[in-house]
Structures are given as C-alpha cells and as structure tokens.
Amino acid sequence: MTRVDDRSGAPILELPLPNQSIKAERERIVSEFARELHDQLAQPLTGILVQTDVFMREQRGNRDVVDQLDYLKTSVREVLNNMRQILCDLRGEPGLSNGLAQTLADRLLATYELRTGIKVNLWVSRSWPASLPPETSIHLYRIIQEALTNAHKHGGARSVQVALQASRERLVVKIRDDGRGIAWIDEKPIGMGMVGMRERAALCGGLVTIRSRPASGTTVTVSIPTEALRWSPKHVLPAS
C-alpha cells in the first residue's frame, strides 16, 4: 500500500498492520463500546424498570396511572431486551445455552466434585425460570463458582448445597457449605473474590449477603428482583 508525500510528491510505502494487531485493536474497541453501553444505558434502564414497579405498587388504587406506568414499563423492557442482545452479540456471549441449572449440573458441579472430593447437592425450585438474560446467567454462574472455590480453599467444607429459588418478586440463589466458617468475615468482608461477587450481583440489579460463623459454615445468598430479569430471547431465523 502506498501514498504520496505531501511535500516531495514521492511515493511512500505503508506496511499494513499485522492481522493480530488489527484483531487485538478491534477487540479492544468492541470491549470498550460494550462496557459503555452497559454502564451508560443498560444499567439505568434496569433501574427505571425496578423503580417503575415500585411506583405501580404505590399507585395500585389509581387504574389510569397504573395503565400508563405499565405501558412505560413494557416499552423500557423492550428497549432493554434489545440492548442486552446487542451486548451479548458484541461480547460474543450467547449465555448458557442449556440454562443455568443444567449447565451447573453438567459442567461446574460435576467437575468440582471430581477435583475436590466435596459433595455438592443442587436443588432447583419448580418456579425457577427456564431461561435468563444471557449476561445474568453468566454472572450467577461466576458467583456460584467463586463461592464453591471459597468453600474448598478457605472453608474446608465436606459438602455444599446450591439452591435456586424463585418467587414472583425475586430470584434467590443460596450456596451453603458445612465448613469451619470464616471468623473475620464481618470485620473484613473483602478478598476471596467477595468484592467480585457483589459487583456481579449489582450488575444484575441485586445484592449478595454472606453469613459465616466459626464451625457453622458459610452461606452466600444472591437476591435479584425478577423485574430486572425480564427479557425476550432473540429469534434466530433458520439458515436458507
């Protein structure tokens, strides 16, 4: 590839960037763009959905107001659904194609038991949704993975129970181990990936609580409002 020097008029040879450099730069730009979309648009939209639901409960006796808020909520949810799909496409994250519960059983828990010798019991309520927003399923998967790692490395657990529960208002994930507990966790709730777990829950519009007592094990609870999870999986047309 050549261009002409503005002063001398002589041709200048320009070597193209190596393919690896072009790919790395493209991935960096896409990653930054996805992060900005999430932080500046997806998160505020999720907050609007949750707050609108609060307003609807407060205005329960005013039918006209509730109808208008419901229209607003439906419109915002549709925009958020599209935004979530765009984010997953940008990040190359299809989510957990077999669902969170099935992926936990087939991949994470089975491998964990073989590697550590710790028995894991998975309990899934009948009301647990068949599908979750792709980024939400990934965040929950990573939180459970981190809690299991802590049970093995720091808790000395012999068994762990993972429970997936759902109600009309919230999804709740509990990871409870029978280890020795962490005596200092209330005074120093950092380290061991705990900050990361809380950040992941916050990205889903939820929160994480951690209870631990000496000789009584540790319980990690993730609670996420169902309103923040409503989405519509993207329909993929069959290849022609």
C-alpha positions as CSV (number, residue, x, y, z in Angstrom):
1,M,0.0,0.0,0.0
2,T,1.4,3.4,-1.0
3,R,0.6,7.1,-0.6
4,V,2.1,10.3,-1.9
5,D,4.2,12.5,0.3
6,D,2.6,15.9,0.5
7,R,5.9,17.9,0.2
8,S,8.0,15.9,-2.2
9,G,5.4,14.1,-4.2
10,A,7.4,10.9,-3.8
11,P,5.5,7.7,-3.1
12,I,5.7,6.3,0.4
13,L,5.3,2.6,1.2
14,E,3.0,1.9,4.2
15,L,3.2,-1.5,5.7
16,P,-0.2,-2.8,6.8
17,L,-0.7,-3.7,10.5
18,P,-0.2,-7.4,11.2
19,N,-3.5,-9.2,11.3
20,Q,-3.0,-10.0,15.0
21,S,-2.6,-6.3,15.8
22,I,-5.7,-5.4,13.9
23,K,-7.7,-8.1,15.6
24,A,-6.5,-7.0,19.1
25,E,-7.4,-3.4,18.4
26,R,-10.8,-4.3,17.1
27,E,-11.5,-6.4,20.2
28,R,-10.4,-3.6,22.5
29,I,-12.7,-1.1,20.8
30,V,-15.6,-3.5,20.9
31,S,-15.0,-4.3,24.6
32,E,-14.9,-0.6,25.5
33,F,-18.0,0.1,23.5
34,A,-19.9,-2.8,25.2
35,R,-18.8,-1.6,28.6
36,E,-20.0,2.0,27.8
37,L,-23.4,0.7,26.5
38,H,-23.8,-1.4,29.7
39,D,-22.8,1.3,32.2
40,Q,-24.5,4.3,30.5
41,L,-27.6,2.7,29.1
42,A,-28.4,-0.9,30.2
43,Q,-27.9,-0.2,34.0
44,P,-30.0,3.0,34.1
45,L,-32.8,1.2,32.1
46,T,-32.8,-1.6,34.6
47,G,-33.1,0.9,37.4
48,I,-36.0,2.6,35.7
49,L,-37.8,-0.8,35.4
50,V,-37.3,-1.5,39.1
51,Q,-38.4,2.0,40.2
52,T,-41.4,1.9,37.9
53,D,-42.6,-1.3,39.5
54,V,-42.3,0.4,42.9
55,F,-44.4,3.3,41.6
56,M,-47.1,0.9,40.3
57,R,-47.4,-0.7,43.7
58,E,-47.8,2.7,45.3
59,Q,-50.5,3.7,42.8
60,R,-52.3,0.4,42.9
61,G,-55.7,2.1,43.5
62,N,-55.3,4.5,40.6
63,R,-56.1,2.5,37.5
64,D,-55.3,5.2,34.9
65,V,-51.8,5.8,36.4
66,V,-51.1,2.1,36.7
67,D,-52.0,1.6,33.0
68,Q,-49.7,4.5,31.9
69,L,-46.8,3.1,34.1
70,D,-47.4,-0.4,32.7
71,Y,-47.1,1.0,29.1
72,L,-43.9,2.7,30.1
73,K,-42.5,-0.4,31.7
74,T,-43.3,-2.5,28.7
75,S,-41.6,0.0,26.4
76,V,-38.5,0.2,28.5
77,R,-38.3,-3.6,28.9
78,E,-38.4,-4.0,25.1
79,V,-35.5,-1.5,24.7
80,L,-33.6,-3.3,27.5
81,N,-34.1,-6.6,25.8
82,N,-32.7,-5.3,22.6
83,M,-29.8,-3.7,24.4
84,R,-29.0,-7.0,26.2
85,Q,-28.9,-8.9,23.0
86,I,-26.6,-6.3,21.4
87,L,-24.3,-6.5,24.4
88,C,-24.1,-10.3,24.2
89,D,-23.5,-10.1,20.4
90,L,-20.7,-7.6,20.9
91,R,-19.1,-9.7,23.7
92,G,-19.6,-13.0,21.9
93,E,-21.5,-14.3,24.9
94,P,-24.5,-16.4,23.9
95,G,-25.3,-17.1,27.5
96,L,-25.7,-20.6,28.9
97,S,-27.4,-22.3,26.1
98,N,-28.7,-25.2,28.3
99,G,-29.9,-22.9,31.1
100,L,-28.2,-22.1,34.3
101,A,-29.4,-25.2,36.3
102,Q,-28.4,-27.7,33.6
103,T,-25.1,-26.1,33.0
104,L,-24.3,-26.1,36.7
105,A,-25.1,-29.8,36.9
106,D,-23.3,-30.9,33.8
107,R,-20.2,-28.7,33.9
108,L,-19.4,-26.8,37.1
109,L,-20.6,-29.1,39.9
110,A,-19.6,-32.4,38.3
111,T,-16.1,-31.1,37.7
112,Y,-15.9,-29.5,41.1
113,E,-16.8,-32.8,42.8
114,L,-14.2,-34.7,40.9
115,R,-11.5,-32.2,41.5
116,T,-12.1,-31.5,45.2
117,G,-13.9,-34.6,46.5
118,I,-16.6,-32.3,48.0
119,K,-20.2,-33.5,47.6
120,V,-22.5,-30.9,46.0
121,N,-26.3,-31.1,46.1
122,L,-28.2,-28.9,43.6
123,W,-31.8,-28.1,44.4
124,V,-33.9,-26.2,41.8
125,S,-37.4,-25.0,42.6
126,R,-40.2,-25.7,40.2
127,S,-40.7,-22.0,39.7
128,W,-37.1,-21.3,38.6
129,P,-37.3,-19.8,35.0
130,A,-36.2,-21.9,32.1
131,S,-34.2,-19.0,30.7
132,L,-32.5,-15.9,32.0
133,P,-30.9,-12.9,30.3
134,P,-27.5,-14.2,28.9
135,E,-25.4,-11.8,31.0
136,T,-27.4,-12.6,34.1
137,S,-26.9,-16.3,33.8
138,I,-23.2,-15.8,33.3
139,H,-22.9,-13.5,36.4
140,L,-24.8,-16.1,38.6
141,Y,-22.7,-18.9,37.3
142,R,-19.5,-17.0,38.2
143,I,-20.8,-16.1,41.7
144,I,-21.6,-19.8,42.4
145,Q,-18.2,-20.8,41.1
146,E,-16.5,-18.3,43.4
147,A,-18.5,-19.4,46.4
148,L,-17.6,-23.1,45.7
149,T,-13.9,-22.2,45.4
150,N,-14.0,-20.4,48.8
151,A,-15.8,-23.4,50.4
152,H,-12.9,-25.6,49.3
153,K,-9.9,-23.3,49.7
154,H,-10.9,-21.4,52.8
155,G,-13.8,-23.2,54.5
156,G,-12.6,-26.8,54.5
157,A,-16.1,-27.9,53.6
158,R,-17.1,-31.6,53.1
159,S,-20.4,-30.8,51.4
160,V,-22.1,-27.8,49.7
161,Q,-25.7,-27.2,48.9
162,V,-26.7,-24.9,46.0
163,A,-30.3,-23.9,45.9
164,L,-32.1,-22.0,43.0
165,Q,-35.3,-20.5,44.3
166,A,-37.8,-18.2,42.6
167,S,-40.9,-16.2,43.6
168,R,-42.9,-13.5,41.8
169,E,-40.7,-10.8,43.2
170,R,-37.2,-12.3,43.4
171,L,-34.8,-14.9,42.3
172,V,-32.6,-16.2,45.2
173,V,-29.5,-18.3,44.9
174,K,-28.0,-19.8,48.1
175,I,-24.7,-21.6,48.4
176,R,-24.3,-23.1,51.8
177,D,-21.3,-25.2,53.0
178,D,-20.6,-27.1,56.2
179,G,-17.0,-25.9,56.6
180,R,-15.3,-24.2,59.5
181,G,-16.6,-20.8,58.7
182,I,-14.7,-17.5,58.4
183,A,-14.4,-15.8,61.8
184,W,-13.2,-12.4,60.5
185,I,-15.7,-12.0,57.6
186,D,-17.9,-9.5,59.4
187,E,-15.0,-7.2,60.2
188,K,-13.1,-7.6,56.9
189,P,-15.6,-8.6,54.2
190,I,-13.1,-8.3,51.4
191,G,-10.8,-10.7,49.5
192,M,-11.5,-14.2,48.3
193,G,-13.5,-12.9,45.3
194,M,-16.2,-11.4,47.6
195,V,-15.9,-7.9,46.0
196,G,-16.3,-9.5,42.6
197,M,-19.4,-11.5,43.7
198,R,-21.0,-8.3,45.0
199,E,-20.2,-6.4,41.8
200,R,-21.6,-9.1,39.6
201,A,-24.9,-9.2,41.7
202,A,-25.1,-5.4,41.4
203,L,-24.8,-5.6,37.7
204,C,-28.0,-7.8,37.8
205,G,-29.8,-5.3,39.9
206,G,-29.4,-7.5,43.0
207,L,-27.2,-7.9,46.1
208,V,-25.1,-10.6,47.8
209,T,-25.1,-11.3,51.6
210,I,-22.5,-13.5,53.2
211,R,-23.1,-15.1,56.6
212,S,-20.3,-17.1,58.3
213,R,-19.6,-18.3,61.8
214,P,-16.8,-20.5,63.2
215,A,-17.7,-24.2,62.9
216,S,-21.0,-23.3,61.4
217,G,-20.1,-23.0,57.7
218,T,-20.7,-20.1,55.3
219,T,-23.9,-19.2,53.4
220,V,-23.7,-16.9,50.3
221,T,-27.1,-15.6,49.2
222,V,-27.8,-13.8,45.9
223,S,-31.1,-11.9,45.6
224,I,-32.2,-10.4,42.3
225,P,-35.6,-8.7,41.6
226,T,-37.4,-10.6,38.8
227,E,-38.3,-7.3,37.2
228,A,-34.7,-6.7,36.3
229,L,-34.6,-10.1,34.6
230,R,-37.4,-9.9,32.1
231,W,-36.3,-10.3,28.6
232,S,-37.2,-12.0,25.3
233,P,-34.7,-14.3,23.7
234,K,-33.8,-13.2,20.2
235,H,-35.5,-15.3,17.5
236,V,-32.9,-16.7,15.1
237,L,-34.1,-17.5,11.6
238,P,-33.0,-20.8,10.1
239,A,-30.3,-20.7,7.5
240,S,-31.6,-20.7,4.0
